[in-house]
Amino acid sequence: DTRKGHGSQFSAMHGVTGGENLQGTGVGAGATGGFVDLNKPSPDKTDHYFCGKGYEDALSKCLTHCPSGSLMECPDGEICFFNTPCDARLLTKAPTPPSPTTRPTTPAPVVYASKLNKYFCGYDWTDAQERCEIWCPSGSDD
């Protein structure tokens, strides 16, 4: 109870000192009520299963967590390594990318059928017509 004793009973029961804990959002935070002591290794051995091309690769990246211990959770060419110093509780979830759209989300700078789409710069008319490299939507010689 944090209203009486300022959380000292909780701290004593869980072996932590006030100010050491951070609100956890990674894997494993739910099991501890959302608070994770990040100064101590996770007691859950599956929090330390990580993918890599080799053990050193897994240690250097600490990127892909494989909680079941299966290489099926790893990217192609990598396997799951146990007992790494990596900690899945420190991972943050990437934001969900927006779903694809069937139509452009921004308007085209020039309407497709516009004659401005046919203006290209060149040294002369023939050069502009043959190369079509530099678009000049103003139609100006500038």
C-alpha positions, 0 to 999 in steps of 0.5 A: 500500500503506497498510501501508508509507508510510501511503498516500503512494504512493497519494496521490502517484499520484492527486494527493490529500493524506491527509485530503482524501478521504471514503468515497463512496457516491454515483454515481461512487464505484464507479469510484474504489474507493469514495473520492471527492475531494469538493474537486475537480469530477468528471472524468466530465462525465456527473456534471454532467448535472442536470434543471431547468425552466431552467438556474438551476432545475437549479443551485439544486436539483441534485436529479435526475441525468440521466447519459444526458443524456436528458430522459426521466430528468427529471420532467415539465416539466424537461429535462437540462442539461449542464455544471452545477456540480452533482456526482452524486457528492454525491447520496445514495440515498433509502431504499427505501420499505416496500412496501404492505400489504394489511392494516393494520400497526397494530390499530384503536383500537376493534374495528370492530363494537364499540358504542364506535364509535357513541358521539358527543358532542353537546348532547343525544341529537338533536344527537349523532345528527344531527351525529356530529362528535365521537367519544367512545369512553368513552360518558361525558358528560365 
